[in-house]
Amino acid sequence: MPEVRICKKCSGIKPGDLKGIVKKKDRRCGCFGACAKKHPELKGKCYVRVGKRLVVADSKKELLATLAEGL
Protein backbone atom coordinates (compact mmCIF):
# COMPACT_ATOMS: atom_id res chain seq x y z
CA MET A 1 0.00 0.00 0.00
CA PRO A 2 1.29 3.51 -0.75
CA GLU A 3 1.96 5.99 2.02
CA VAL A 4 -1.12 7.14 3.94
CA ARG A 5 -1.01 10.76 5.15
CA ILE A 6 -3.20 11.95 8.00
CA CYS A 7 -3.79 15.51 9.17
CA LYS A 8 -4.51 15.22 12.90
CA LYS A 9 -6.32 18.57 12.78
CA CYS A 10 -8.57 18.14 9.74
CA SER A 11 -8.83 14.46 8.74
CA GLY A 12 -11.31 13.36 11.39
CA ILE A 13 -9.14 10.32 12.08
CA LYS A 14 -6.14 9.59 14.31
CA PRO A 15 -3.04 7.59 13.38
CA GLY A 16 -3.94 4.95 15.98
CA ASP A 17 -7.26 4.32 14.22
CA LEU A 18 -5.29 2.78 11.35
CA LYS A 19 -3.63 0.17 13.57
CA GLY A 20 -3.99 -3.23 11.97
CA ILE A 21 -5.06 -1.71 8.65
CA VAL A 22 -2.03 0.32 7.57
CA LYS A 23 1.48 -0.58 8.71
CA LYS A 24 3.10 2.00 10.96
CA LYS A 25 5.92 2.56 8.47
CA ASP A 26 3.34 3.48 5.80
CA ARG A 27 1.60 6.14 7.96
CA ARG A 28 2.63 9.80 8.04
CA CYS A 29 1.11 12.70 9.92
CA GLY A 30 0.98 16.31 8.80
CA CYS A 31 -0.83 18.72 6.56
CA PHE A 32 -1.39 17.54 2.99
CA GLY A 33 -3.25 20.59 1.70
CA ALA A 34 -6.86 19.41 1.91
CA CYS A 35 -7.96 21.53 4.85
CA ALA A 36 -11.67 21.74 5.52
CA LYS A 37 -11.30 25.54 5.64
CA LYS A 38 -10.09 25.64 2.04
CA HIS A 39 -12.38 22.83 0.88
CA PRO A 40 -15.84 23.25 2.42
CA GLU A 41 -17.09 20.09 0.68
CA LEU A 42 -14.89 18.09 3.11
CA LYS A 43 -16.47 19.54 6.24
CA GLY A 44 -17.85 16.75 8.44
CA LYS A 45 -16.12 14.04 6.38
CA CYS A 46 -13.20 11.76 7.24
CA TYR A 47 -10.36 11.67 4.76
CA VAL A 48 -6.74 10.73 4.18
CA ARG A 49 -4.31 10.99 1.30
CA VAL A 50 -3.15 7.67 -0.11
CA GLY A 51 -0.26 8.28 -2.46
CA LYS A 52 -1.53 11.21 -4.55
CA ARG A 53 -5.20 10.28 -4.16
CA LEU A 54 -7.59 11.75 -1.60
CA VAL A 55 -9.86 9.09 -0.05
CA VAL A 56 -13.03 10.57 1.48
CA ALA A 57 -15.85 8.91 3.45
CA ASP A 58 -18.86 10.07 5.44
CA SER A 59 -17.65 8.37 8.63
CA LYS A 60 -14.52 6.98 10.23
CA LYS A 61 -15.99 3.48 9.99
CA GLU A 62 -16.53 3.79 6.22
CA LEU A 63 -13.05 5.21 5.68
CA LEU A 64 -11.43 2.38 7.63
CA ALA A 65 -13.44 -0.18 5.67
CA THR A 66 -12.30 1.38 2.37
CA LEU A 67 -8.67 1.32 3.48
CA ALA A 68 -8.99 -2.27 4.71
CA GLU A 69 -10.28 -3.35 1.28
CA GLY A 70 -7.06 -2.00 -0.22
CA LEU A 71 -8.79 0.77 -2.17
PDB file of N, CA, C and O in Angstrom:
ATOM      1  N   MET A   1       0.858  -1.183   0.000  1.00  0.00           N
ATOM      2  CA  MET A   1       0.000   0.000   0.000  1.00  0.00           C
ATOM      3  C   MET A   1       0.894   1.233   0.000  1.00  0.00           C
ATOM      4  O   MET A   1       1.913   1.256   0.690  1.00  0.00           O
ATOM      5  N   PRO A   2       0.524   2.262  -0.769  1.00  0.00           N
ATOM      6  CA  PRO A   2       1.286   3.515  -0.753  1.00  0.00           C
ATOM      7  C   PRO A   2       1.170   4.205   0.607  1.00  0.00           C
ATOM      8  O   PRO A   2       0.379   3.807   1.462  1.00  0.00           O
ATOM      9  N   GLU A   3       1.966   5.230   0.776  1.00  0.00           N
ATOM     10  CA  GLU A   3       1.962   5.992   2.019  1.00  0.00           C
ATOM     11  C   GLU A   3       0.597   6.628   2.280  1.00  0.00           C
ATOM     12  O   GLU A   3      -0.026   7.180   1.373  1.00  0.00           O
ATOM     13  N   VAL A   4       0.143   6.543   3.529  1.00  0.00           N
ATOM     14  CA  VAL A   4      -1.124   7.144   3.938  1.00  0.00           C
ATOM     15  C   VAL A   4      -0.805   8.359   4.803  1.00  0.00           C
ATOM     16  O   VAL A   4      -0.155   8.226   5.840  1.00  0.00           O
ATOM     17  N   ARG A   5      -1.253   9.534   4.389  1.00  0.00           N
ATOM     18  CA  ARG A   5      -1.011  10.764   5.153  1.00  0.00           C
ATOM     19  C   ARG A   5      -2.289  11.174   5.866  1.00  0.00           C
ATOM     20  O   ARG A   5      -3.386  11.146   5.308  1.00  0.00           O
ATOM     21  N   ILE A   6      -2.097  11.558   7.131  1.00  0.00           N
ATOM     22  CA  ILE A   6      -3.198  11.951   7.996  1.00  0.00           C
ATOM     23  C   ILE A   6      -2.918  13.335   8.540  1.00  0.00           C
ATOM     24  O   ILE A   6      -1.808  13.602   9.000  1.00  0.00           O
ATOM     25  N   CYS A   7      -3.894  14.216   8.500  1.00  0.00           N
ATOM     26  CA  CYS A   7      -3.788  15.509   9.173  1.00  0.00           C
ATOM     27  C   CYS A   7      -4.567  15.374  10.476  1.00  0.00           C
ATOM     28  O   CYS A   7      -5.791  15.243  10.461  1.00  0.00           O
ATOM     29  N   LYS A   8      -3.859  15.406  11.600  1.00  0.00           N
ATOM     30  CA  LYS A   8      -4.513  15.223  12.900  1.00  0.00           C
ATOM     31  C   LYS A   8      -5.578  16.290  13.144  1.00  0.00           C
ATOM     32  O   LYS A   8      -6.549  16.052  13.864  1.00  0.00           O
ATOM     33  N   LYS A   9      -5.396  17.451  12.550  1.00  0.00           N
ATOM     34  CA  LYS A   9      -6.323  18.566  12.780  1.00  0.00           C
ATOM     35  C   LYS A   9      -7.585  18.466  11.925  1.00  0.00           C
ATOM     36  O   LYS A   9      -8.679  18.764  12.403  1.00  0.00           O
ATOM     37  N   CYS A  10      -7.444  18.055  10.684  1.00  0.00           N
ATOM     38  CA  CYS A  10      -8.570  18.135   9.740  1.00  0.00           C
ATOM     39  C   CYS A  10      -9.162  16.805   9.291  1.00  0.00           C
ATOM     40  O   CYS A  10     -10.324  16.764   8.887  1.00  0.00           O
ATOM     41  N   SER A  11      -8.407  15.731   9.349  1.00  0.00           N
ATOM     42  CA  SER A  11      -8.829  14.464   8.740  1.00  0.00           C
ATOM     43  C   SER A  11     -10.004  13.770   9.406  1.00  0.00           C
ATOM     44  O   SER A  11     -10.707  12.990   8.763  1.00  0.00           O
ATOM     45  N   GLY A  12     -10.227  14.044  10.689  1.00  0.00           N
ATOM     46  CA  GLY A  12     -11.309  13.355  11.393  1.00  0.00           C
ATOM     47  C   GLY A  12     -10.925  11.939  11.780  1.00  0.00           C
ATOM     48  O   GLY A  12     -11.790  11.122  12.098  1.00  0.00           O
ATOM     49  N   ILE A  13      -9.648  11.649  11.755  1.00  0.00           N
ATOM     50  CA  ILE A  13      -9.139  10.324  12.081  1.00  0.00           C
ATOM     51  C   ILE A  13      -7.776  10.493  12.743  1.00  0.00           C
ATOM     52  O   ILE A  13      -7.060  11.457  12.471  1.00  0.00           O
ATOM     53  N   LYS A  14      -7.423   9.549  13.612  1.00  0.00           N
ATOM     54  CA  LYS A  14      -6.139   9.588  14.312  1.00  0.00           C
ATOM     55  C   LYS A  14      -5.250   8.480  13.773  1.00  0.00           C
ATOM     56  O   LYS A  14      -5.758   7.477  13.271  1.00  0.00           O
ATOM     57  N   PRO A  15      -3.941   8.636  13.863  1.00  0.00           N
ATOM     58  CA  PRO A  15      -3.042   7.591  13.375  1.00  0.00           C
ATOM     59  C   PRO A  15      -3.317   6.231  14.020  1.00  0.00           C
ATOM     60  O   PRO A  15      -3.219   5.205  13.346  1.00  0.00           O
ATOM     61  N   GLY A  16      -3.652   6.202  15.287  1.00  0.00           N
ATOM     62  CA  GLY A  16      -3.937   4.949  15.982  1.00  0.00           C
ATOM     63  C   GLY A  16      -5.150   4.219  15.444  1.00  0.00           C
ATOM     64  O   GLY A  16      -5.262   3.004  15.606  1.00  0.00           O
ATOM     65  N   ASP A  17      -6.064   4.943  14.803  1.00  0.00           N
ATOM     66  CA  ASP A  17      -7.256   4.317  14.221  1.00  0.00           C
ATOM     67  C   ASP A  17      -6.892   3.375  13.075  1.00  0.00           C
ATOM     68  O   ASP A  17      -7.661   2.477  12.733  1.00  0.00           O
ATOM     69  N   LEU A  18      -5.718   3.585  12.487  1.00  0.00           N
ATOM     70  CA  LEU A  18      -5.288   2.780  11.349  1.00  0.00           C
ATOM     71  C   LEU A  18      -4.519   1.527  11.758  1.00  0.00           C
ATOM     72  O   LEU A  18      -4.078   0.754  10.908  1.00  0.00           O
ATOM     73  N   LYS A  19      -4.364   1.335  13.064  1.00  0.00           N
ATOM     74  CA  LYS A  19      -3.625   0.174  13.568  1.00  0.00           C
ATOM     75  C   LYS A  19      -4.285  -1.115  13.072  1.00  0.00           C
ATOM     76  O   LYS A  19      -5.494  -1.304  13.209  1.00  0.00           O
ATOM     77  N   GLY A  20      -3.484  -1.974  12.506  1.00  0.00           N
ATOM     78  CA  GLY A  20      -3.989  -3.232  11.972  1.00  0.00           C
ATOM     79  C   GLY A  20      -4.484  -3.127  10.534  1.00  0.00           C
ATOM     80  O   GLY A  20      -4.766  -4.143   9.899  1.00  0.00           O
ATOM     81  N   ILE A  21      -4.591  -1.913  10.023  1.00  0.00           N
ATOM     82  CA  ILE A  21      -5.060  -1.712   8.646  1.00  0.00           C
ATOM     83  C   ILE A  21      -3.910  -1.231   7.764  1.00  0.00           C
ATOM     84  O   ILE A  21      -3.698  -1.733   6.660  1.00  0.00           O
ATOM     85  N   VAL A  22      -3.170  -0.239   8.284  1.00  0.00           N
ATOM     86  CA  VAL A  22      -2.028   0.322   7.568  1.00  0.00           C
ATOM     87  C   VAL A  22      -0.804   0.164   8.460  1.00  0.00           C
ATOM     88  O   VAL A  22      -0.834   0.553   9.627  1.00  0.00           O
ATOM     89  N   LYS A  23       0.256  -0.394   7.929  1.00  0.00           N
ATOM     90  CA  LYS A  23       1.475  -0.581   8.705  1.00  0.00           C
ATOM     91  C   LYS A  23       2.006   0.772   9.182  1.00  0.00           C
ATOM     92  O   LYS A  23       1.880   1.782   8.490  1.00  0.00           O
ATOM     93  N   LYS A  24       2.597   0.772  10.366  1.00  0.00           N
ATOM     94  CA  LYS A  24       3.099   2.004  10.962  1.00  0.00           C
ATOM     95  C   LYS A  24       4.105   2.712  10.050  1.00  0.00           C
ATOM     96  O   LYS A  24       4.129   3.942   9.989  1.00  0.00           O
ATOM     97  N   LYS A  25       4.921   1.953   9.355  1.00  0.00           N
ATOM     98  CA  LYS A  25       5.919   2.555   8.467  1.00  0.00           C
ATOM     99  C   LYS A  25       5.285   3.231   7.244  1.00  0.00           C
ATOM    100  O   LYS A  25       5.930   4.046   6.585  1.00  0.00           O
ATOM    101  N   ASP A  26       4.042   2.899   6.943  1.00  0.00           N
ATOM    102  CA  ASP A  26       3.342   3.485   5.801  1.00  0.00           C
ATOM    103  C   ASP A  26       2.446   4.658   6.185  1.00  0.00           C
ATOM    104  O   ASP A  26       1.773   5.230   5.328  1.00  0.00           O
ATOM    105  N   ARG A  27       2.433   5.024   7.480  1.00  0.00           N
ATOM    106  CA  ARG A  27       1.602   6.145   7.957  1.00  0.00           C
ATOM    107  C   ARG A  27       2.461   7.379   8.193  1.00  0.00           C
ATOM    108  O   ARG A  27       3.560   7.281   8.739  1.00  0.00           O
ATOM    109  N   ARG A  28       1.963   8.531   7.784  1.00  0.00           N
ATOM    110  CA  ARG A  28       2.627   9.799   8.043  1.00  0.00           C
ATOM    111  C   ARG A  28       1.583  10.803   8.517  1.00  0.00           C
ATOM    112  O   ARG A  28       0.434  10.784   8.076  1.00  0.00           O
ATOM    113  N   CYS A  29       2.002  11.670   9.415  1.00  0.00           N
ATOM    114  CA  CYS A  29       1.106  12.703   9.921  1.00  0.00           C
ATOM    115  C   CYS A  29       1.596  14.074   9.473  1.00  0.00           C
ATOM    116  O   CYS A  29       2.800  14.319   9.390  1.00  0.00           O
ATOM    117  N   GLY A  30       0.663  14.953   9.191  1.00  0.00           N
ATOM    118  CA  GLY A  30       0.983  16.311   8.796  1.00  0.00           C
ATOM    119  C   GLY A  30       0.020  16.805   7.740  1.00  0.00           C
ATOM    120  O   GLY A  30      -0.734  16.039   7.142  1.00  0.00           O
ATOM    121  N   CYS A  31       0.067  18.084   7.535  1.00  0.00           N
ATOM    122  CA  CYS A  31      -0.830  18.717   6.557  1.00  0.00           C
ATOM    123  C   CYS A  31      -0.524  18.207   5.150  1.00  0.00           C
ATOM    124  O   CYS A  31       0.638  18.063   4.772  1.00  0.00           O
ATOM    125  N   PHE A  32      -1.571  17.938   4.388  1.00  0.00           N
ATOM    126  CA  PHE A  32      -1.389  17.541   2.991  1.00  0.00           C
ATOM    127  C   PHE A  32      -2.202  18.411   2.055  1.00  0.00           C
ATOM    128  O   PHE A  32      -2.446  18.039   0.906  1.00  0.00           O
ATOM    129  N   GLY A  33      -2.630  19.589   2.551  1.00  0.00           N
ATOM    130  CA  GLY A  33      -3.254  20.590   1.698  1.00  0.00           C
ATOM    131  C   GLY A  33      -4.721  20.400   1.383  1.00  0.00           C
ATOM    132  O   GLY A  33      -5.217  20.995   0.426  1.00  0.00           O
ATOM    133  N   ALA A  34      -5.429  19.602   2.144  1.00  0.00           N
ATOM    134  CA  ALA A  34      -6.861  19.412   1.912  1.00  0.00           C
ATOM    135  C   ALA A  34      -7.638  19.839   3.147  1.00  0.00           C
ATOM    136  O   ALA A  34      -8.494  19.107   3.645  1.00  0.00           O
ATOM    137  N   CYS A  35      -7.329  21.027   3.630  1.00  0.00           N
ATOM    138  CA  CYS A  35      -7.964  21.529   4.846  1.00  0.00           C
ATOM    139  C   CYS A  35      -9.452  21.806   4.615  1.00  0.00           C
ATOM    140  O   CYS A  35      -9.854  22.275   3.550  1.00  0.00           O
ATOM    141  N   ALA A  36     -10.236  21.511   5.610  1.00  0.00           N
ATOM    142  CA  ALA A  36     -11.675  21.739   5.515  1.00  0.00           C
ATOM    143  C   ALA A  36     -11.986  23.225   5.340  1.00  0.00           C
ATOM    144  O   ALA A  36     -13.017  23.575   4.766  1.00  0.00           O
ATOM    145  N   LYS A  37     -11.108  24.101   5.829  1.00  0.00           N
ATOM    146  CA  LYS A  37     -11.298  25.544   5.635  1.00  0.00           C
ATOM    147  C   LYS A  37     -11.242  25.913   4.162  1.00  0.00           C
ATOM    148  O   LYS A  37     -12.054  26.700   3.677  1.00  0.00           O
ATOM    149  N   LYS A  38     -10.279  25.338   3.459  1.00  0.00           N
ATOM    150  CA  LYS A  38     -10.088  25.642   2.038  1.00  0.00           C
ATOM    151  C   LYS A  38     -11.032  24.851   1.139  1.00  0.00           C
ATOM    152  O   LYS A  38     -11.320  25.255   0.013  1.00  0.00           O
ATOM    153  N   HIS A  39     -11.508  23.718   1.654  1.00  0.00           N
ATOM    154  CA  HIS A  39     -12.375  22.829   0.878  1.00  0.00           C
ATOM    155  C   HIS A  39     -13.645  22.536   1.676  1.00  0.00           C
ATOM    156  O   HIS A  39     -13.728  21.506   2.344  1.00  0.00           O
ATOM    157  N   PRO A  40     -14.625  23.422   1.615  1.00  0.00           N
ATOM    158  CA  PRO A  40     -15.838  23.252   2.423  1.00  0.00           C
ATOM    159  C   PRO A  40     -16.597  21.958   2.147  1.00  0.00           C
ATOM    160  O   PRO A  40     -17.364  21.511   3.000  1.00  0.00           O
ATOM    161  N   GLU A  41     -16.408  21.351   0.995  1.00  0.00           N
ATOM    162  CA  GLU A  41     -17.092  20.089   0.683  1.00  0.00           C
ATOM    163  C   GLU A  41     -16.586  18.942   1.573  1.00  0.00           C
ATOM    164  O   GLU A  41     -17.236  17.900   1.654  1.00  0.00           O
ATOM    165  N   LEU A  42     -15.454  19.117   2.230  1.00  0.00           N
ATOM    166  CA  LEU A  42     -14.891  18.091   3.115  1.00  0.00           C
ATOM    167  C   LEU A  42     -15.341  18.247   4.565  1.00  0.00           C
ATOM    168  O   LEU A  42     -15.037  17.396   5.400  1.00  0.00           O
ATOM    169  N   LYS A  43     -16.047  19.304   4.865  1.00  0.00           N
ATOM    170  CA  LYS A  43     -16.473  19.539   6.244  1.00  0.00           C
ATOM    171  C   LYS A  43     -17.390  18.408   6.722  1.00  0.00           C
ATOM    172  O   LYS A  43     -18.368  18.069   6.057  1.00  0.00           O
ATOM    173  N   GLY A  44     -17.065  17.836   7.874  1.00  0.00           N
ATOM    174  CA  GLY A  44     -17.853  16.748   8.437  1.00  0.00           C
ATOM    175  C   GLY A  44     -17.510  15.371   7.884  1.00  0.00           C
ATOM    176  O   GLY A  44     -18.123  14.377   8.272  1.00  0.00           O
ATOM    177  N   LYS A  45     -16.543  15.306   6.989  1.00  0.00           N
ATOM    178  CA  LYS A  45     -16.125  14.037   6.381  1.00  0.00           C
ATOM    179  C   LYS A  45     -14.825  13.564   7.035  1.00  0.00           C
ATOM    180  O   LYS A  45     -14.152  14.335   7.719  1.00  0.00           O
ATOM    181  N   CYS A  46     -14.485  12.319   6.824  1.00  0.00           N
ATOM    182  CA  CYS A  46     -13.202  11.755   7.238  1.00  0.00           C
ATOM    183  C   CYS A  46     -12.417  11.497   5.961  1.00  0.00           C
ATOM    184  O   CYS A  46     -12.960  10.985   4.982  1.00  0.00           O
ATOM    185  N   TYR A  47     -11.142  11.852   5.973  1.00  0.00           N
ATOM    186  CA  TYR A  47     -10.361  11.671   4.759  1.00  0.00           C
ATOM    187  C   TYR A  47      -8.875  11.549   5.054  1.00  0.00           C
ATOM    188  O   TYR A  47      -8.379  12.035   6.071  1.00  0.00           O
ATOM    189  N   VAL A  48      -8.182  10.892   4.144  1.00  0.00           N
ATOM    190  CA  VAL A  48      -6.739  10.726   4.180  1.00  0.00           C
ATOM    191  C   VAL A  48      -6.226  10.810   2.749  1.00  0.00           C
ATOM    192  O   VAL A  48      -6.990  10.690   1.791  1.00  0.00           O
ATOM    193  N   ARG A  49      -4.929  11.015   2.623  1.00  0.00           N
ATOM    194  CA  ARG A  49      -4.312  10.994   1.296  1.00  0.00           C
ATOM    195  C   ARG A  49      -3.538   9.685   1.192  1.00  0.00           C
ATOM    196  O   ARG A  49      -2.696   9.379   2.037  1.00  0.00           O
ATOM    197  N   VAL A  50      -3.832   8.925   0.156  1.00  0.00           N
ATOM    198  CA  VAL A  50      -3.148   7.667  -0.112  1.00  0.00           C
ATOM    199  C   VAL A  50      -2.384   7.869  -1.411  1.00  0.00           C
ATOM    200  O   VAL A  50      -2.974   7.959  -2.487  1.00  0.00           O
ATOM    201  N   GLY A  51      -1.069   7.938  -1.294  1.00  0.00           N
ATOM    202  CA  GLY A  51      -0.261   8.280  -2.458  1.00  0.00           C
ATOM    203  C   GLY A  51      -0.618   9.701  -2.866  1.00  0.00           C
ATOM    204  O   GLY A  51      -0.445  10.631  -2.078  1.00  0.00           O
ATOM    205  N   LYS A  52      -1.107   9.880  -4.070  1.00  0.00           N
ATOM    206  CA  LYS A  52      -1.525  11.208  -4.546  1.00  0.00           C
ATOM    207  C   LYS A  52      -3.042  11.350  -4.585  1.00  0.00           C
ATOM    208  O   LYS A  52      -3.570  12.361  -5.048  1.00  0.00           O
ATOM    209  N   ARG A  53      -3.738  10.324  -4.092  1.00  0.00           N
ATOM    210  CA  ARG A  53      -5.200  10.281  -4.162  1.00  0.00           C
ATOM    211  C   ARG A  53      -5.824  10.614  -2.809  1.00  0.00           C
ATOM    212  O   ARG A  53      -5.357  10.134  -1.776  1.00  0.00           O
ATOM    213  N   LEU A  54      -6.851  11.413  -2.808  1.00  0.00           N
ATOM    214  CA  LEU A  54      -7.590  11.746  -1.599  1.00  0.00           C
ATOM    215  C   LEU A  54      -8.744  10.759  -1.458  1.00  0.00           C
ATOM    216  O   LEU A  54      -9.564  10.620  -2.365  1.00  0.00           O
ATOM    217  N   VAL A  55      -8.803  10.069  -0.308  1.00  0.00           N
ATOM    218  CA  VAL A  55      -9.859   9.094  -0.053  1.00  0.00           C
ATOM    219  C   VAL A  55     -10.787   9.707   0.989  1.00  0.00           C
ATOM    220  O   VAL A  55     -10.358  10.015   2.101  1.00  0.00           O
ATOM    221  N   VAL A  56     -12.056   9.883   0.632  1.00  0.00           N
ATOM    222  CA  VAL A  56     -13.035  10.570   1.476  1.00  0.00           C
ATOM    223  C   VAL A  56     -14.200   9.636   1.785  1.00  0.00           C
ATOM    224  O   VAL A  56     -14.653   8.879   0.927  1.00  0.00           O
ATOM    225  N   ALA A  57     -14.680   9.704   3.039  1.00  0.00           N
ATOM    226  CA  ALA A  57     -15.847   8.915   3.449  1.00  0.00           C
ATOM    227  C   ALA A  57     -16.692   9.744   4.406  1.00  0.00           C
ATOM    228  O   ALA A  57     -16.214  10.717   4.990  1.00  0.00           O
ATOM    229  N   ASP A  58     -17.949   9.351   4.559  1.00  0.00           N
ATOM    230  CA  ASP A  58     -18.859  10.074   5.437  1.00  0.00           C
ATOM    231  C   ASP A  58     -18.584   9.821   6.916  1.00  0.00           C
ATOM    232  O   ASP A  58     -18.952  10.633   7.764  1.00  0.00           O
ATOM    233  N   SER A  59     -17.934   8.693   7.228  1.00  0.00           N
ATOM    234  CA  SER A  59     -17.650   8.370   8.628  1.00  0.00           C
ATOM    235  C   SER A  59     -16.293   7.683   8.747  1.00  0.00           C
ATOM    236  O   SER A  59     -15.731   7.205   7.762  1.00  0.00           O
ATOM    237  N   LYS A  60     -15.790   7.646   9.959  1.00  0.00           N
ATOM    238  CA  LYS A  60     -14.516   6.982  10.230  1.00  0.00           C
ATOM    239  C   LYS A  60     -14.626   5.495   9.892  1.00  0.00           C
ATOM    240  O   LYS A  60     -13.703   4.904   9.330  1.00  0.00           O
ATOM    241  N   LYS A  61     -15.760   4.905  10.239  1.00  0.00           N
ATOM    242  CA  LYS A  61     -15.986   3.476   9.987  1.00  0.00           C
ATOM    243  C   LYS A  61     -15.915   3.168   8.486  1.00  0.00           C
ATOM    244  O   LYS A  61     -15.285   2.190   8.083  1.00  0.00           O
ATOM    245  N   GLU A  62     -16.554   3.991   7.668  1.00  0.00           N
ATOM    246  CA  GLU A  62     -16.533   3.791   6.217  1.00  0.00           C
ATOM    247  C   GLU A  62     -15.127   3.965   5.656  1.00  0.00           C
ATOM    248  O   GLU A  62     -14.704   3.207   4.783  1.00  0.00           O
ATOM    249  N   LEU A  63     -14.405   4.963   6.158  1.00  0.00           N
ATOM    250  CA  LEU A  63     -13.047   5.213   5.684  1.00  0.00           C
ATOM    251  C   LEU A  63     -12.142   4.030   6.013  1.00  0.00           C
ATOM    252  O   LEU A  63     -11.369   3.583   5.165  1.00  0.00           O
ATOM    253  N   LEU A  64     -12.235   3.527   7.229  1.00  0.00           N
ATOM    254  CA  LEU A  64     -11.425   2.383   7.630  1.00  0.00           C
ATOM    255  C   LEU A  64     -11.758   1.143   6.810  1.00  0.00           C
ATOM    256  O   LEU A  64     -10.866   0.368   6.468  1.00  0.00           O
ATOM    257  N   ALA A  65     -13.037   0.950   6.492  1.00  0.00           N
ATOM    258  CA  ALA A  65     -13.441  -0.183   5.665  1.00  0.00           C
ATOM    259  C   ALA A  65     -12.861  -0.064   4.258  1.00  0.00           C
ATOM    260  O   ALA A  65     -12.414  -1.056   3.682  1.00  0.00           O
ATOM    261  N   THR A  66     -12.868   1.141   3.711  1.00  0.00           N
ATOM    262  CA  THR A  66     -12.301   1.379   2.375  1.00  0.00           C
ATOM    263  C   THR A  66     -10.810   1.087   2.369  1.00  0.00           C
ATOM    264  O   THR A  66     -10.303   0.443   1.451  1.00  0.00           O
ATOM    265  N   LEU A  67     -10.107   1.559   3.392  1.00  0.00           N
ATOM    266  CA  LEU A  67      -8.675   1.320   3.481  1.00  0.00           C
ATOM    267  C   LEU A  67      -8.371  -0.164   3.684  1.00  0.00           C
ATOM    268  O   LEU A  67      -7.395  -0.678   3.137  1.00  0.00           O
ATOM    269  N   ALA A  68      -9.191  -0.845   4.457  1.00  0.00           N
ATOM    270  CA  ALA A  68      -8.989  -2.267   4.711  1.00  0.00           C
ATOM    271  C   ALA A  68      -9.166  -3.099   3.437  1.00  0.00           C
ATOM    272  O   ALA A  68      -8.515  -4.129   3.265  1.00  0.00           O
ATOM    273  N   GLU A  69     -10.041  -2.646   2.557  1.00  0.00           N
ATOM    274  CA  GLU A  69     -10.276  -3.347   1.282  1.00  0.00           C
ATOM    275  C   GLU A  69      -9.103  -3.159   0.322  1.00  0.00           C
ATOM    276  O   GLU A  69      -9.002  -3.860  -0.685  1.00  0.00           O
ATOM    277  N   GLY A  70      -8.230  -2.223   0.629  1.00  0.00           N
ATOM    278  CA  GLY A  70      -7.064  -1.999  -0.224  1.00  0.00           C
ATOM    279  C   GLY A  70      -7.333  -1.015  -1.335  1.00  0.00           C
ATOM    280  O   GLY A  70      -6.578  -0.946  -2.305  1.00  0.00           O
ATOM    281  N   LEU A  71      -8.396  -0.257  -1.206  1.00  0.00           N
ATOM    282  CA  LEU A  71      -8.787   0.766  -2.171  1.00  0.00           C
ATOM    283  C   LEU A  71      -9.133   0.107  -3.469  1.00  0.00           C
ATOM    284  O   LEU A  71      -9.492   0.787  -4.430  1.00  0.00           O
TER     285      LEU A  71
END
